[in-house]
Amino acid sequence: MILGPDMRYAIDEGFLTPYRIYSVPCSVEYERLDVGASGEFVHAKLVAAEDDSGLIGDIVSQYQKHANGKLGVTFVSSVERARKVAAEFTARGIPAIALDGTTPDEERAEAIAKLERREVLQLVNCDLFGEGFDLPAIEVVSMGTATASLARYMQWFGRGLRLMLGFNNEQWAWYNTLDAAGRRAVIAQSEKPFAIICLLYTSDAADD
């Protein structure tokens, strides 16, 4: 087995964006949920635990508090919740679009283009923007649900860490000649000097 560089190494070397984490208190006791054979929470129980929890308002409020006006992607546990969270964002003056695995490719591509043009500020998704999705314009990641899977967590987290430098091929060639300190200095002066990650935690557990 050959292990590649980890996230911390890539950040220190200036190949990923640094980040700031804000913890979002919520009333959902994720630590009490059953984990299935796949290593992930049992989906039906996850969704049920989040129903009537006030979580939708928490997600939007924390975005407004820590990242208002920034381009973001929000992860939620169900298609219906994606629609409700997007509607709440929009109702508060934050244009948002809900997307999921059944969204047609053309509609998905147009939503991404609208985010890049800042016509919308939030893409709220269920089972869509995890592995294999790369959009450097993302400035904030809101984890509006929880996962028991470390791999999935890292994929969600990493959506906000892509460099937003807007370089052409010649500029990238120059960038790669810099040392780690030089690359970090360029990132610090860029449009996205750091990503914002909003995480959930259970209020009662945090007080123990």
C-alpha positions in Angstrom: 0.0 0.0 0.0 1.3 3.5 -0.9 -0.1 6.3 1.1 -0.4 9.7 -0.5 0.0 13.1 1.1 -2.7 13.9 3.7 -4.9 17.0 3.9 -2.7 18.8 6.5 0.5 18.3 4.3 -1.3 19.7 1.3 -2.4 22.8 3.3 1.0 23.3 4.7 2.6 23.0 1.3 0.1 25.5 -0.3 -1.8 23.1 -2.4 -5.1 23.4 -0.4 -6.7 26.4 1.3 -6.5 26.7 5.1 -9.8 26.7 7.0 -11.6 28.0 10.0 -14.2 25.9 11.8 -17.3 27.2 13.5 -19.3 24.7 15.6 -23.0 24.9 15.3 -24.9 23.7 18.4 -28.0 21.5 17.7 -30.4 19.3 19.6 -29.9 16.2 17.5 -28.2 13.5 19.5 -26.2 11.9 16.6 -24.1 9.8 19.0 -27.2 7.8 19.9 -28.1 6.9 16.3 -27.6 3.4 15.0 -24.8 2.7 12.5 -25.5 0.2 9.8 -23.3 -2.4 8.1 -22.1 0.2 5.6 -20.5 2.1 8.4 -23.0 5.0 8.0 -26.0 6.1 10.1 -29.2 4.2 9.4 -30.7 6.7 7.0 -34.3 6.5 8.1 -33.3 7.0 11.8 -31.0 9.9 10.9 -33.8 11.8 9.0 -36.3 11.1 11.8 -33.9 12.4 14.5 -33.5 15.6 12.6 -37.2 16.2 12.0 -38.7 19.0 14.2 -35.2 19.7 15.6 -35.0 23.3 14.5 -31.9 22.3 12.6 -33.0 24.1 9.4 -33.0 27.5 11.1 -29.7 26.7 12.8 -28.0 26.0 9.5 -29.1 29.3 7.9 -28.5 31.4 11.1 -24.9 30.1 11.4 -24.2 30.8 7.8 -25.5 34.4 8.3 -23.4 34.7 11.4 -20.1 33.4 10.1 -20.1 33.5 6.3 -22.9 35.8 5.1 -22.5 36.7 1.4 -20.0 33.9 0.7 -20.5 31.1 -1.8 -21.4 27.9 -0.1 -22.5 24.3 -0.4 -24.6 22.8 2.3 -25.0 19.0 3.0 -28.2 17.6 4.3 -29.7 14.2 4.9 -32.7 14.1 2.6 -34.2 15.5 -0.6 -37.0 17.1 1.3 -34.7 18.7 3.8 -32.6 20.1 0.9 -35.7 21.8 -0.4 -36.7 23.2 3.0 -33.2 24.5 3.8 -32.9 26.1 0.3 -36.3 27.7 0.8 -35.2 29.1 4.2 -32.0 30.5 2.8 -34.0 32.2 0.0 -36.6 33.5 2.4 -33.8 35.3 4.4 -32.4 36.9 1.3 -29.8 34.3 0.5 -30.5 32.9 -3.0 -30.3 29.1 -2.9 -31.0 26.1 -5.0 -31.7 22.6 -3.8 -30.1 19.7 -5.7 -29.9 15.9 -5.3 -28.9 12.8 -7.1 -32.0 12.9 -9.3 -31.4 16.4 -10.6 -30.9 16.4 -14.4 -27.3 17.0 -15.5 -28.3 20.2 -17.3 -30.1 21.7 -14.3 -27.2 20.7 -12.1 -24.7 22.4 -14.4 -26.8 25.6 -14.6 -27.0 25.7 -10.8 -23.2 25.5 -10.5 -22.8 28.2 -13.1 -25.2 30.4 -11.2 -23.1 29.9 -8.1 -20.0 30.9 -9.9 -21.7 34.0 -11.2 -23.0 34.8 -7.7 -26.5 34.7 -8.9 -27.1 32.2 -6.1 -25.0 31.9 -2.9 -26.0 28.4 -1.7 -26.3 25.0 -3.3 -28.1 22.8 -0.8 -27.6 19.1 -1.7 -28.4 15.6 -0.7 -26.1 12.8 -1.9 -24.6 14.8 -4.7 -21.5 17.0 -4.0 -19.3 14.5 -2.2 -16.6 12.5 -4.0 -15.5 13.7 -7.4 -16.9 17.2 -7.2 -14.5 20.1 -7.6 -15.6 23.7 -7.5 -12.9 26.2 -6.3 -15.5 29.0 -6.0 -16.9 27.3 -2.8 -15.9 29.5 0.2 -18.0 27.9 2.9 -19.1 24.4 3.6 -22.1 23.9 5.9 -22.6 20.4 7.3 -26.3 20.5 7.9 -26.3 16.8 8.9 -23.8 14.3 10.4 -22.0 11.3 9.0 -20.5 8.3 10.7 -18.2 7.8 7.7 -14.7 9.3 8.0 -14.3 9.1 4.2 -17.5 11.0 3.6 -16.7 13.6 6.2 -13.4 14.2 4.6 -15.0 14.6 1.1 -17.6 17.1 2.4 -14.9 19.0 4.3 -12.6 19.1 1.3 -15.2 20.8 -1.0 -14.2 24.2 0.5 -10.4 23.7 0.3 -9.8 24.0 -3.4 -7.6 27.0 -4.3 -9.4 30.0 -5.7 -6.6 31.7 -7.6 -8.0 32.0 -11.1 -4.7 31.1 -12.7 -4.1 30.2 -16.3 -1.6 27.5 -17.3 1.4 29.8 -17.3 0.5 31.2 -13.9 0.1 27.7 -12.4 3.5 26.8 -13.8 4.9 29.8 -12.0 3.0 29.0 -8.8 4.4 25.5 -8.7 8.0 26.9 -8.7 7.4 28.7 -5.4 8.3 27.1 -2.1 5.6 26.3 0.5 5.9 29.7 2.2 5.5 31.5 -1.1 2.5 29.5 -2.1 0.9 30.1 1.3 1.5 33.9 0.9 -0.2 33.8 -2.5 -3.2 32.1 -1.0 -3.4 34.6 1.9 -3.7 37.4 -0.7 -6.3 35.6 -2.8 -10.1 35.9 -2.9 -10.3 32.9 -0.6 -7.5 33.1 2.0 -9.3 30.5 4.0 -12.4 28.4 3.8 -15.1 28.4 6.4 -16.5 25.1 7.7 -19.7 25.0 9.8 -20.0 21.8 11.8 -22.8 20.5 14.0 -22.3 19.3 17.5 -24.9 18.1 20.1 -25.3 20.8 22.7 -25.8 18.4 25.6 -22.8 16.4 24.7 -20.6 19.5 24.5 -21.6 20.4 28.0 -20.7 17.1 29.6 
